[in-house]
Structure formats: structure tokens, C-alpha cells
Amino acid sequence: MSQRTERRGIHVDQSDLLCKKGCGYYGNAAWQGLCSKCWREEYQRVRQKQIQDDWALAEKLQREEEEAYASSHVAHSQSTAGPASLAPFSKFEEKKTNEKTRKVTTVKKFFSPSSRTASKKETQEGKTPSPSISRRASFDTDQVSKDFVEFLKNLHKPGREIQRQCRAFLVNMSSKKDLSADELSECVQDFYQSLADRLMSHFKGSSDSVEQVMDQVEKYIMARLYKSVFCPETTDDEKKDLATQNRIRALHWVTIQMLCVSMDEEIPDVSENVVKAITDIIEMDSKRVPRDKLACITRCSKHIFSAIRITKNEPASADDFLPALIYIVLKANPPRLQSNIQYITRFCNPSRLMTGEDGYYFTNLCCAVAFIEKLDAQSLNLSPEEFERYMSGQASPRFSSSEGDWPDGARGVSSTVTNPVLAQLNHNLELLSGLCSRQEAVMEAAQSLQADLLTWSDSVQREVRDILEKYPLEIKSSKVSAIDANNVDNENLPSPIKPQLFVG
């Protein structure tokens, strides 16, 4: 079998989805393959080392500045006692010392958190959303607050304590708008962890109760922090969104056969599930809470599993799921995909990302996005020349006339079958062409009928004239007589009765 006819499905070992440190939780491409717990430990270790290096550099610059100041002071003393020709040199040394002092001060300010992102803070102040969006966001936030208060009423005293801690945390976060996205994420995750530990001791190890409370806490906090922490200007999330969107647009030509997806969109139920999956993955951007965004991903994934199960008449496997998810992402091109992934990664309750079906589906979505970013000719079993032609728009696999380029499994399948939209379009075009021919036939029959009617009218008129000429109409006159004029017994009838007058 030639290399062109060998099909390689997109396969990811389930062990590749787990944390690289072997803790058993799901990893994440945004965390370099680690789970949220291991990533936080690694991040804190690297950050602590960076802080130590920064302070060491600052202390080194401070010592150099002190030594330079001491040497310049001695040189200044000697210059006052020495010849006048050394005065310019002492001024040069003083200027150099002042410049070093300014450098040290600048370095210290750079490492201080208060002035780290001052310029970006000014940019954020000038960023104002539209009034309609602000009103909608305010309404949603107020509704979330009401729901949160109603939920905490059932907890009585612990509920009041939770509400007090959440409000204090939000007040604290409002003063940290100049922090980076990773630092904001660390603050939120630390709050999650400390509150979860307290709840675990209160509920005596009942993880379900703790998870239920933490879901409500996450919803309340993130609904209020959404505007300041989603796609912040301190990150390059927006640039990544545009790059991913352009990448997916450039891959519009990728067919379902190239990805070896086990879905037949010609089946109505499968097509319906595909549309629902696309709708759910697009709807993710409209949600404000990380848990709600995860719910959209979960619903999308379940629709994909349903479509595969209907097509294969058997339960779908993990090897079938990932190619189908990649296909759905390519068809949907979800808005702000990278920003949503980063937002979930940074601010979602870590227990949801490390375990459960939400974590599994989210990890697969991250793998799908990573695959799309690195997709090449070998991934689709194409030659580099074909891949470049398709990417540049010089050719399209859907309209290729050569069937020899396709593998045996796809040989003989028309190009219209690869895409249900194109199949429906071609079907409509065929109907239109048939209607055009039928319309022409109807018009010809109508013109023939009109000509026949004119000929029939002329022939009828000729026949009437011929009959009138052959049998002319004769009208005979007759006398008008009474009705009983021919009655022979009229003479024997009595005379008419005459009226008699009586005078009284």
C-alpha cells in the first residue's frame, strides 16, 4: 500500500492528557502539561527564585553605587586641595555617580508592585465599554448577587461568614488592578484554596457540600471581577485570539475525511447534533463565569459523542472524540477562543479542571487548539505541495477532479458528500436547473395553445359563414289573433255578464 493511501487518524494517548508530574490529575497545555496544583507549585518556585535574583541584583547595584559615591567623594576632596585642572574631572565623576543613583532607583521601582504597570493602568482607565453592555453586565451582576445571598441564607452562620470573606476579598482585589494576569490568578486561587480548607473542616470532609458552596462562590466573585480580569491588557491574549482566528480561517478547506472523523452529516440526527455542538462552543464566549464556560464545552462534547454514536451504531471512543472536536472547532471558529481558555485556566475552581468530565473535555479542547496551531501536511496525510496550494487558495480538495489522490476509504465519494452545506447547495442548483427546463416547456406549450386558440376561432367563424350562406335564415310574418280565435263553439257561449247597479 502506498503512502498516499495510508490513513493515519488523529490519536492522543490518554496518558498524554494527564499531568506530566504523574499526580494523576488532568494537565493543561497552558500550564506546560501540568495540572493546576503542580503548576502553582512550579510557578511559586520560579517566582520566588526570580524575586531572590532581583533583590540580589538590586543589592549589587546598591553596593556599586555606594562604592562609586565613596570614590567620588574622595576624588572631590583631592580636587579641592589639588590643582584647578582636576575640577572638570571631579564634576564628571559626580555626574556619573548621580546617573548610577538614578539607575538604582529605577531598578527598585521596577521591582516594586506599585509601579509595575502604571502605564497600562492609565490605558485601562481610558477604556470605557458601551452603555448597553454596561447595563447588561450590571443587571447580570446584581442577579448573581441576589442568588448568592439566597443561597447563603440556607447555611445560616457559616453563610454570613462566607459572604463577609467574599466581600473583603473583592475590596482587596479592587486595589490590585495593576497586577499582572498571573498574579491576579494566584490571588484568586489562594482565596479558593483557603476558603475550601475552611469549608472542608466545617462540613467534616463532605466534598460534595464543599464543591457546591465553592461553585456559588466562584460565580459570585468572577461575575464581579470579569471586566477587569478577562483578556486584560497586560497580556497578549487578544493577539493570540486574532492569530488563532486567522489560522482557522486559513484551514477552511479541511474536510471531514482528512481528519478521519467518524460522523456522517448526511444523517439528520447527526447533522442536528453537529449544529448544536457548534452553537454550544460559540456560546461559551457569552458566559461570564468560568464554570458556565466549562458547561458549554461539556454540552458541546456530549453532542459530539452523540453524533459519533449515531453514525457508528456503537458507543464512541476517545480516539473518535478528539478528531471530531477538532472538526467542530474548525467549523465554528469560536470568538476569543484563546482568551476564554486562558480565563478558565486562570480563574476556574481548580478541582473542576483536574478531575471529572469537565476537566477531561477542557483538556481535549486545549489539545484540539494546539493541534490546529501545529497542523501541517503530514497531519492530514497530504504532500507539502498540496498543503501549500490549499493554504494559499490556489486549489480546493472539494473540487478536485482527481480521485486518485484520495485513499481507498474515500475513493468514489463525490466532493459534494464531504460537506452537507455544499451537498444541499448542489441539490438546490439541480432543482433550479430542472425548474428552468420545466418553465421553458410550459412557456412553449402556452404559446402553442395560444396559436391553436386563434386558429380554432378563425375556423369556427368560417364554418358559421359557410352554413349561413348555404342555409339562409327565412323569417315568415303571421297575424296576431286571440288565444281562442280558432274555437268553433264561441258562438254558443253566453253573453258576458254585465254589472248591475242597485240604488238603495
RAURLIN-V906353 format. One record per pair of residues at least 4 apart in sequence whose C-alpha atoms are under 7 Angstrom apart, sorted by the first residue. I is the first residue (numbers start at 1). J is the second residue. D is the distance in Angstrom with one decimal. If there is no record, write none. Layout:
i,j,d
I,J,D
I,J,D
This chain:
i,j,d
1,5,6.6
2,6,6.7
4,381,7.0
4,407,6.7
5,406,6.9
5,407,4.3
5,408,6.3
6,407,6.9
7,381,6.8
9,259,6.7
9,260,5.6
10,259,6.9
10,323,5.9
11,319,5.8
12,16,6.7
17,26,5.8
17,27,5.8
17,363,6.6
18,24,6.2
18,25,5.6
18,26,4.2
18,27,4.8
19,23,6.3
19,24,6.4
19,25,5.7
19,26,5.4
19,27,4.1
19,33,5.8
19,34,4.5
19,35,5.2
20,33,5.8
20,34,5.6
21,34,6.9
25,35,6.1
25,354,4.9
25,355,6.0
26,35,5.7
26,353,6.9
26,354,4.8
26,355,6.4
26,359,6.6
26,360,6.9
26,363,7.0
27,33,4.8
27,34,4.5
27,35,4.2
27,363,6.9
28,32,6.5
28,33,4.8
28,34,5.8
28,35,6.1
28,363,6.0
28,366,7.0
29,33,4.9
29,366,6.3
31,35,7.0
31,39,6.1
34,38,6.0
34,39,5.6
35,39,5.9
35,354,6.2
36,40,6.1
36,350,6.1
36,354,7.0
37,41,6.4
38,42,6.1
39,43,5.8
40,44,6.0
41,45,6.2
42,46,6.2
43,47,5.9
44,48,5.9
45,49,6.2
46,50,6.1
47,51,6.1
48,52,6.2
49,53,6.2
50,54,6.1
51,55,6.2
52,56,6.1
53,57,6.2
54,58,6.1
55,59,6.0
56,60,6.1
57,61,6.2
58,62,6.1
58,107,6.9
58,108,6.7
59,63,6.2
60,64,6.3
61,65,6.1
61,104,6.1
62,66,6.2
62,104,6.5
63,67,6.1
64,68,6.0
65,69,6.0
65,100,6.2
65,101,6.3
66,70,6.1
67,71,6.1
68,72,6.0
68,97,6.2
69,73,6.1
69,97,6.1
70,74,6.4
71,75,6.2
72,76,6.0
72,93,5.9
72,94,6.3
73,77,6.3
74,78,6.3
75,79,6.0
75,90,6.4
76,80,6.4
76,90,5.7
77,81,6.7
78,82,5.8
79,83,6.9
79,86,5.6
79,87,6.0
79,90,6.7
86,90,6.5
87,91,6.4
88,92,6.3
89,93,6.4
90,94,6.2
91,95,6.2
92,96,6.2
93,97,6.2
94,98,6.2
95,99,6.3
96,100,6.3
97,101,6.2
98,102,6.3
99,103,6.3
100,104,6.3
101,105,6.2
102,106,6.1
103,107,6.2
104,108,6.2
105,109,6.2
106,110,6.1
107,111,6.4
108,112,6.3
109,115,6.4
110,115,6.6
110,116,5.8
111,116,7.0
112,116,6.5
117,121,6.2
117,178,5.5
118,122,6.5
118,178,6.9
119,123,6.6
120,124,6.2
120,234,7.0
121,125,6.3
121,178,6.1
122,126,6.7
123,127,6.7
129,133,6.6
129,134,6.4
130,134,6.3
131,135,6.1
132,136,6.2
133,137,6.1
134,138,6.0
135,139,6.2
136,140,6.3
137,141,6.1
138,142,6.1
139,143,6.2
140,144,6.2
141,145,6.2
141,223,5.9
141,224,6.3
142,146,6.3
143,147,6.2
144,148,6.1
144,220,6.1
145,149,6.2
145,220,6.3
146,150,6.2
147,151,6.1
148,152,6.2
148,216,6.5
148,220,6.5
149,153,6.3
152,156,6.9
152,159,4.5
153,159,6.3
155,159,4.8
156,160,6.7
157,161,6.5
158,162,6.1
159,163,6.2
160,164,6.2
161,165,6.2
162,166,6.1
163,167,6.2
164,168,6.2
165,169,6.1
166,170,6.2
167,171,6.3
168,172,6.2
169,173,6.1
170,174,6.2
179,183,5.9
179,184,6.2
180,184,6.2
180,234,6.1
181,185,6.1
181,229,6.9
181,232,7.0
181,234,6.8
181,235,6.9
182,186,6.1
183,187,6.3
184,188,6.3
185,189,6.0
185,346,5.1
185,347,5.9
186,190,6.0
187,191,6.3
188,192,6.2
188,347,6.6
189,193,6.1
189,347,6.9
190,194,6.2
191,195,6.0
192,196,5.9
193,197,6.2
194,198,6.4
195,199,6.1
196,200,6.0
196,210,6.7
197,201,6.5
198,202,6.3
199,203,5.9
199,210,6.0
200,204,5.8
200,205,5.1
200,206,6.7
200,210,6.3
201,205,6.4
206,210,6.4
207,211,6.0
208,212,6.2
209,213,6.3
210,214,6.1
211,215,6.1
212,216,6.7
213,217,6.2
214,218,6.0
215,219,6.2
216,220,6.2
217,221,6.1
218,222,5.8
219,223,5.9
219,289,5.6
220,224,6.7
221,225,6.3
222,226,5.4
222,289,5.8
223,288,6.0
223,289,6.0
225,229,6.1
226,230,5.6
226,288,6.4
228,232,6.6
230,343,6.0
231,237,5.8
231,238,6.6
231,339,5.6
236,240,6.4
237,241,6.2
237,338,6.4
237,339,5.4
238,242,6.4
238,339,6.8
239,243,6.3
240,244,6.1
240,338,6.3
241,245,6.1
241,336,5.1
241,337,6.1
241,338,5.3
241,339,6.6
242,246,6.1
243,247,6.1
244,248,6.2
245,249,6.2
245,333,6.4
246,250,6.2
247,251,6.5
248,252,6.5
248,330,5.8
248,333,6.3
250,391,6.1
251,391,6.8
253,390,6.9
253,396,6.4
253,397,7.0
254,258,6.6
255,259,6.9
255,418,6.4
256,260,6.3
256,261,5.7
256,327,6.9
256,418,6.5
257,261,6.4
258,380,5.5
259,323,5.9
259,380,6.6
260,323,6.9
261,320,6.7
261,323,5.7
261,324,5.3
262,308,5.9
262,311,6.9
262,320,6.4
263,307,6.3
263,308,5.3
263,311,5.6
264,270,6.6
264,311,5.9
265,270,5.5
265,271,4.7
265,420,6.3
266,271,6.8
266,420,6.5
267,271,6.2
268,272,6.1
269,273,6.3
270,274,6.2
270,307,4.7
270,310,6.6
271,275,6.3
272,276,6.3
273,277,6.1
273,303,5.2
273,304,6.7
273,306,7.0
273,307,5.7
274,278,6.2
274,303,6.9
274,304,6.7
274,307,6.9
275,279,6.2
276,280,6.2
276,303,6.8
277,281,6.3
277,300,4.2
277,301,7.0
277,303,5.5
277,304,6.5
278,282,6.3
278,328,6.2
278,332,5.4
279,283,6.0
280,284,6.5
280,296,5.3
280,297,6.9
280,299,6.6
280,300,5.3
281,296,6.1
281,297,6.0
281,300,6.0
281,334,6.5
282,332,6.7
282,334,4.9
282,335,6.7
283,296,6.9
284,293,4.9
284,296,5.5
285,335,6.6
285,336,6.9
285,340,6.7
287,292,6.1
287,293,5.8
289,293,6.5
290,294,6.2
290,344,5.1
290,347,6.8
290,348,5.2
291,295,6.2
291,348,6.6
292,296,6.5
293,297,6.6
294,298,6.2
294,358,6.3
295,299,6.2
296,300,6.1
297,301,6.2
297,361,6.8
297,362,6.8
298,302,6.2
298,358,6.0
298,361,6.2
299,303,6.3
300,304,6.4
301,305,6.3
301,361,6.7
302,306,6.2
303,307,6.2
304,308,6.3
304,324,6.8
305,309,6.1
305,316,6.0
305,321,6.7
306,310,6.2
307,311,6.3
308,312,6.1
308,316,5.8
309,313,5.4
309,314,5.2
309,315,5.1
309,316,5.4
316,320,6.3
317,321,6.4
318,322,6.8
320,324,6.6
321,325,6.1
322,326,6.2
322,364,6.6
322,368,6.8
323,327,6.3
324,328,6.2
325,329,6.2
325,368,6.8
326,330,6.2
326,368,5.2
327,331,6.2
328,332,6.0
329,333,5.6
329,334,6.9
336,340,6.2
337,341,6.3
338,342,6.1
339,343,6.0
340,344,6.2
341,345,6.1
342,346,6.0
343,347,6.0
344,348,5.1
350,354,6.3
351,355,6.3
352,356,6.6
352,358,6.3
352,359,5.7
353,358,6.6
353,359,4.0
354,359,5.6
355,359,5.3
356,360,6.4
357,361,6.1
358,362,6.0
359,363,6.0
360,364,6.3
361,365,6.3
362,366,6.3
363,367,6.3
364,368,6.1
365,369,6.3
366,370,6.2
367,371,6.1
368,372,6.2
369,373,6.3
370,374,6.4
371,375,5.7
375,379,6.0
376,380,6.9
377,381,6.1
377,382,4.8
377,383,5.8
377,384,5.5
377,387,5.4
378,382,5.9
382,386,6.3
382,387,6.3
383,387,6.2
384,388,6.2
385,389,6.2
386,390,6.2
387,391,6.1
388,392,6.0
389,393,6.1
389,394,5.1
389,395,5.6
390,394,6.1
390,395,5.2
390,396,5.7
396,400,6.4
398,415,4.9
399,415,6.2
403,411,6.2
403,412,7.0
406,410,6.1
406,411,5.8
407,411,5.9
413,417,6.7
416,422,5.6
416,423,4.6
417,423,5.9
419,423,6.2
420,424,6.0
421,425,6.1
422,426,6.1
423,427,6.1
424,428,6.1
425,429,6.2
426,430,6.2
427,431,6.3
428,432,6.1
429,433,6.2
430,434,6.2
431,435,6.1
432,436,6.2
433,437,6.5
434,438,6.2
435,439,5.9
436,440,6.3
437,441,6.3
438,442,6.2
439,443,6.2
440,444,6.2
441,445,6.2
442,446,6.1
443,447,6.2
444,448,6.2
445,449,6.0
446,450,6.2
447,451,6.3
448,452,6.1
449,453,6.1
450,454,6.4
451,455,6.3
452,456,6.0
453,457,6.1
454,458,6.4
455,459,6.2
456,460,6.1
457,461,6.3
458,462,6.3
459,463,6.2
460,464,6.2
461,465,6.3
462,466,6.2
463,467,6.2
464,468,6.2
465,469,6.1
466,470,6.1
467,471,5.8
468,472,5.2
481,485,6.3
489,493,6.9
